Amino acid sequence: MRSKIKLRHKIIAAINAAAVAGAIILTAVGSSAARAQRYNYAWERWKGESKDSFGQVSCYFSKDAGFDINSVRSAQQMIMSKLSEASVTPEEGQKLIECAYSVPVGSATLSGDGPGTSEAEITAVGGDFFSFRNFTMLSGSFFEDDDLMHNGIVIDEQAAFLLYGSDNIIGQNIYINNVKLYVSGVIALPETKAEKSCAGKKPKAYISYDAAGLIFNKGSDDSSSYNKQGSEVNKVTCFECVSPDPVENFTYNAIKKAFVETETYKGKISIVDNVKRYEPKTRLKALKKIADVVVVKEDVVYPYWENASRMTDVKLSFIYGGRRLLLIIPIITLIVLFIKALRLYNRKKAGLKKAFADYMSVKWSEFKNKLSKRDKQTAEKESQS
């Protein structure tokens, strides 16, 4: 009988050990998958060494939502106004918030000074776009809004090799619809499996809104069909912001109230709280409504990096759901052990109390004997002196 009990205990211990080990492995896998989607952690990079809390929110609009560059400025002013109301003001020379915006402007043919050409998907970008993306730069640098000239272009390494046979082509000319740009930087191709799947095989290029206006507002027949919609290049389908959070969810609630809870963008916007996106409790809640994560109901334009993050959303929901199931095993085991220990205590309570009382009685007697012996020694020393 004893051997059977011991074997049973070994099996239970092994199952619990395996469950805990599995939960640890799933935690590590989940953390790695979340961290791979680097753009969701722009708030950490912006925060730096600061001890303050920051929020990061991404908004995705449909092309007919009416959100444009002017709307971006209004959104920035709204956020600054809300921060001011919360007594959060920038120090001298400090940039309090970080915002980015973009819109896909279609495909076009890129050509260089040589014979090489490349079809590329082009995105018009503004604000701190590249700070959010955290692309891996192979050579050169990103262009910025405050550059004197807005004719820089950032291309991926695939486009660089098709055009010039190298990724070290900084300063080289690129022509799109007879508009000359210069290569500001060359970035690496998407690295994660989710990003590769969502990005597709076509090269990517990123230009400023000013450059997009010059290229796609011409309306010439030999350019993409997108050119015939001149106002399109002023639209914004992706708006992102990092802002201080003087109270929890400050940034998210401010943007949600301004955009989501209004009739203007109803059914035309999707909003993401990037800070809490990959927290286990968030993903477990999403698991209950996994269809809302998988099925896109709004007519919203998602860039490839957001689609990759949405794939990770689903993956993490199941990973953290599996982890919770595994942790149920040791939790149930602990509850059973606690109940058994309680029952054992109740059965042995009288004996335990008596044993404790006897133990204390012995210790008290030993203590009194020590005191008596010490007092006797003290009296002998005093008599001798």
C-alpha positions in Angstrom: 0.0 0.0 0.0 2.8 2.4 0.9 4.5 1.9 -2.5 1.3 2.6 -4.3 0.8 5.8 -2.3 4.3 6.9 -3.0 3.9 6.2 -6.7 0.8 8.3 -6.8 2.5 11.1 -5.1 5.3 11.0 -7.6 2.9 11.1 -10.5 1.1 14.1 -9.0 4.4 15.9 -8.3 5.5 15.2 -11.9 2.3 16.5 -13.4 2.5 19.7 -11.3 6.2 20.2 -12.2 5.4 19.7 -15.9 2.4 22.2 -15.7 4.6 24.8 -14.0 7.4 24.3 -16.5 4.9 24.5 -19.4 3.5 27.8 -18.0 7.0 29.2 -17.7 7.8 28.2 -21.3 4.5 29.7 -22.6 5.3 33.0 -20.7 8.7 33.2 -22.3 7.3 32.4 -25.8 4.5 35.0 -25.3 6.9 37.7 -24.1 9.2 37.0 -27.0 6.3 37.2 -29.6 5.1 40.5 -28.1 8.5 42.1 -28.0 9.1 41.2 -31.6 6.3 43.7 -32.6 8.6 46.6 -31.7 6.3 49.4 -32.8 4.0 48.7 -29.8 6.8 49.8 -27.5 7.4 53.3 -28.8 6.3 54.5 -25.4 9.2 52.8 -23.7 11.7 54.3 -26.1 10.1 57.8 -25.7 10.0 57.4 -21.9 13.7 56.6 -21.6 14.9 57.0 -18.0 11.8 59.0 -16.9 9.8 57.6 -14.0 6.6 59.0 -15.3 3.9 56.9 -16.9 3.2 57.2 -20.6 0.4 56.0 -22.9 0.6 55.0 -26.5 -2.4 54.9 -28.7 -2.8 53.9 -32.4 -5.8 55.0 -34.5 -6.7 53.5 -37.9 -9.2 55.1 -40.1 -11.0 54.3 -43.3 -10.2 56.4 -46.3 -13.6 58.0 -46.3 -13.4 59.0 -42.6 -12.3 62.5 -43.4 -9.2 62.4 -41.1 -6.4 64.4 -42.7 -3.3 66.4 -41.8 -5.4 69.2 -40.4 -7.1 66.6 -38.2 -3.7 65.5 -36.9 -2.9 69.1 -35.8 -6.3 69.3 -34.1 -5.7 66.0 -32.3 -2.2 67.2 -31.1 -3.8 70.4 -29.8 -6.5 68.5 -28.1 -4.0 66.2 -26.3 -1.9 69.2 -25.2 -5.0 71.0 -23.9 -6.0 67.9 -21.9 -2.5 67.6 -20.5 -2.6 71.3 -19.5 -5.9 70.8 -17.8 -4.2 68.0 -15.8 -1.4 70.4 -14.9 1.1 68.6 -17.1 3.2 71.2 -19.0 6.5 70.8 -20.9 9.7 72.1 -19.5 11.8 74.6 -21.5 12.9 72.9 -24.7 11.0 69.7 -23.9 8.8 67.9 -26.4 5.9 66.6 -24.4 4.2 64.3 -26.9 5.3 62.3 -29.9 2.9 61.8 -32.8 3.1 60.1 -36.2 0.7 59.8 -39.2 0.7 58.0 -42.5 -1.3 56.8 -45.5 -0.6 54.3 -48.2 -0.5 56.0 -51.6 -0.4 53.0 -53.8 2.2 51.3 -55.9 4.5 53.0 -58.4 7.6 52.4 -60.4 10.9 53.5 -58.9 13.9 54.1 -61.2 17.4 55.3 -60.7 20.2 56.8 -62.7 21.0 53.3 -64.0 18.9 50.7 -65.8 17.4 49.2 -62.6 13.7 49.7 -61.7 11.5 48.5 -58.9 7.8 48.4 -58.3 7.2 49.5 -54.7 4.4 50.1 -52.3 4.7 53.7 -51.2 3.6 55.2 -47.9 3.4 58.9 -47.2 4.5 59.6 -43.7 4.8 62.5 -41.3 5.6 63.4 -37.7 7.7 61.0 -35.8 6.8 58.1 -38.0 10.2 56.4 -38.0 10.5 56.7 -34.3 7.4 54.6 -33.9 8.3 52.0 -36.6 11.8 51.4 -35.2 13.0 49.9 -38.5 16.4 48.4 -38.6 18.6 50.9 -40.5 21.2 49.4 -42.8 22.7 52.6 -44.1 21.9 56.3 -44.1 19.2 57.9 -41.8 15.6 58.7 -41.7 14.2 62.0 -42.9 12.3 64.3 -40.6 9.5 66.9 -40.8 11.9 69.8 -40.0 14.3 68.9 -42.8 14.9 71.9 -45.1 14.0 69.8 -48.2 11.3 67.1 -48.1 12.6 65.1 -51.1 14.1 62.3 -49.1 13.0 58.7 -49.5 13.6 55.6 -47.3 13.5 52.3 -49.2 13.9 48.7 -48.1 17.0 46.7 -49.1 15.0 44.8 -51.7 14.3 48.0 -53.6 17.9 49.2 -53.1 19.3 46.0 -54.7 16.9 46.1 -57.6 17.8 49.8 -58.4 21.5 49.9 -57.7 22.6 46.4 -56.7 23.6 47.5 -53.1 22.1 48.7 -49.9 24.8 51.4 -49.5 23.3 53.9 -51.9 22.8 57.0 -49.7 22.4 60.2 -51.7 21.6 58.3 -55.0 18.7 59.6 -57.1 15.3 57.9 -57.3 12.6 59.0 -59.8 8.9 58.4 -59.3 6.6 59.8 -62.0 9.5 62.1 -63.1 9.9 63.6 -59.6 13.5 63.3 -58.4 14.1 62.2 -54.8 17.3 61.2 -53.0 17.9 58.1 -50.9 17.9 59.1 -47.3 18.1 55.6 -45.8 17.9 51.9 -46.6 16.1 49.7 -44.1 16.1 45.9 -43.5 13.2 43.8 -44.6 10.6 42.7 -42.0 12.1 40.3 -39.6 9.3 38.4 -37.8 7.2 35.7 -39.4 4.0 37.7 -38.8 5.5 40.8 -40.5 6.8 38.9 -43.4 3.4 37.3 -44.0 1.6 40.6 -43.8 4.1 42.8 -45.7 4.1 40.6 -48.8 7.0 40.4 -51.3 6.7 43.8 -52.9 9.4 46.4 -51.9 8.5 49.2 -49.6 9.2 52.9 -49.9 8.4 55.8 -47.5 8.2 59.5 -48.6 7.0 62.7 -47.0 3.5 64.1 -47.6 5.1 67.0 -49.6 6.9 64.6 -51.9 3.7 62.6 -52.3 1.8 65.7 -53.3 4.4 66.4 -56.0 4.3 62.8 -57.3 0.6 61.9 -57.1 -1.1 65.2 -57.6 0.0 65.4 -61.2 -2.8 63.2 -62.5 -0.7 62.1 -65.5 -1.8 59.0 -67.3 1.5 57.1 -67.0 1.4 57.1 -63.2 -0.7 55.0 -60.9 -4.4 55.4 -60.8 -4.0 56.9 -57.4 -2.7 60.0 -59.0 -6.1 61.0 -60.3 -7.3 61.5 -56.7 -5.2 64.4 -55.8 -6.7 65.0 -52.4 -5.9 61.5 -51.3 -2.3 62.4 -50.4 -3.6 64.7 -47.6 -5.6 61.9 -46.0 -4.4 60.0 -42.9 -5.3 56.4 -42.2 -2.9 55.8 -39.4 -2.5 58.2 -36.5 -0.3 57.4 -33.4 0.6 59.2 -30.3 2.7 58.8 -27.2 1.8 61.1 -24.3 2.3 61.3 -20.5 -0.3 59.5 -18.5 -0.9 61.7 -15.3 -3.6 59.2 -14.4 -4.1 55.7 -15.7 -5.4 55.4 -19.3 -5.3 59.2 -19.7 -4.0 59.2 -23.3 -6.3 56.3 -24.4 -9.4 57.8 -22.8 -8.7 61.3 -24.2 -8.3 60.0 -27.8 -11.2 57.6 -27.5 -13.5 60.3 -26.3 -12.4 62.6 -29.1 -12.7 60.1 -31.9 -14.4 56.8 -31.1 -17.3 58.3 -29.0 -18.3 60.7 -31.7 -20.6 60.3 -34.7 -18.0 61.7 -37.1 -15.9 58.5 -37.1 -18.4 56.0 -36.1 -17.7 52.7 -37.9 -14.6 54.3 -39.6 -12.0 54.0 -36.8 -10.2 51.3 -34.9 -8.3 52.3 -31.8 -5.5 50.3 -30.0 -4.1 50.8 -26.5 -0.5 49.7 -27.3 0.7 49.8 -23.7 -1.8 47.3 -22.4 -2.2 45.4 -25.7 -0.1 42.4 -24.8 -0.7 42.2 -21.1 -2.0 38.7 -20.2 -5.2 39.9 -18.8 -6.0 41.9 -21.9 -5.3 38.9 -24.2 -7.4 36.6 -21.9 -10.4 39.0 -22.2 -9.9 39.1 -26.0 -10.0 35.3 -26.0 -13.6 35.4 -25.0 -14.4 37.5 -28.1 -11.7 36.2 -30.4 -14.0 36.7 -33.4 -13.7 40.5 -32.9 -10.0 40.2 -33.1 -9.9 38.0 -36.2 -12.7 39.5 -38.2 -12.4 43.1 -39.2 -15.9 44.7 -39.2 -14.9 48.3 -39.9 -13.8 49.5 -43.3 -10.4 50.5 -41.8 -7.0 50.6 -43.5 -4.5 48.6 -41.5 -0.8 48.8 -42.5 1.2 45.6 -42.5 2.8 46.2 -39.1 -0.7 46.5 -37.5 -1.9 43.3 -39.3 1.2 41.6 -38.0 0.4 42.8 -34.4 -3.2 41.6 -34.8 -1.9 38.1 -35.8 0.2 38.3 -32.6 -2.9 39.3 -30.7 -4.6 36.0 -31.6 -1.5 34.0 -30.9 -1.0 35.5 -27.5 -4.6 35.1 -26.6 -4.3 31.3 -27.0 -0.8 31.2 -25.4 -1.9 33.0 -22.3 -5.2 31.0 -22.3 -3.1 27.8 -22.4 -0.9 29.1 -19.6 -3.9 29.7 -17.4 -5.2 26.2 -18.0 -1.8 24.8 -17.0 -1.6 26.9 -13.8 -5.0 25.5 -12.8 -3.3 22.1 -12.0 -0.9 23.4 -9.3 -3.5 25.7 -7.9 -6.0 22.8 -7.5 -3.1 20.7 -6.0 -2.4 23.4 -3.5 -6.1 23.8 -2.6 -6.3 20.0 -2.0 -3.2 20.0 0.1 -4.5 22.9 2.2 -7.8 21.1 2.8 -6.0 17.9 3.8 -3.7 19.9 6.1 -6.7 21.6 7.7 -8.5 18.3 8.2 -5.4 16.7 9.7 -5.0 19.7 12.1 -8.6 19.4 13.2 -8.1 15.7 13.9 -4.9 16.2 15.8 -5.8 19.6 17.3 -6.2 18.3 20.9 -2.9 16.3 20.8 -1.1 19.2 19.2 -2.3 21.6 21.9 -1.2 19.2 24.6 2.2 18.7 22.9 2.6 22.4 22.6 1.6 23.0 26.2 4.1 20.3 27.4 6.8 21.8 25.2 6.2 25.3 26.6 6.1 23.9 30.2 9.5 22.2 29.7 11.0 25.4 28.2 9.5 27.5 31.0 11.1 25.1 33.6 14.5 25.3 31.8 14.2 29.1 31.7 13.4 29.3 35.5 16.3 27.0 36.3 18.7 29.2 34.3 17.4 32.3 36.1 17.8 30.6 39.5 21.3 29.4 38.6 22.3 32.9 37.5 20.9 34.5 40.6 22.8 32.0 42.7 26.1 32.7 40.9 25.5 36.5 41.3 24.9 36.1 45.1 28.1 34.0 45.5 30.2 36.7 43.7 28.7 39.4 45.9 29.5 37.4 49.1 33.1 36.8 48.0 33.6 40.5 47.3 
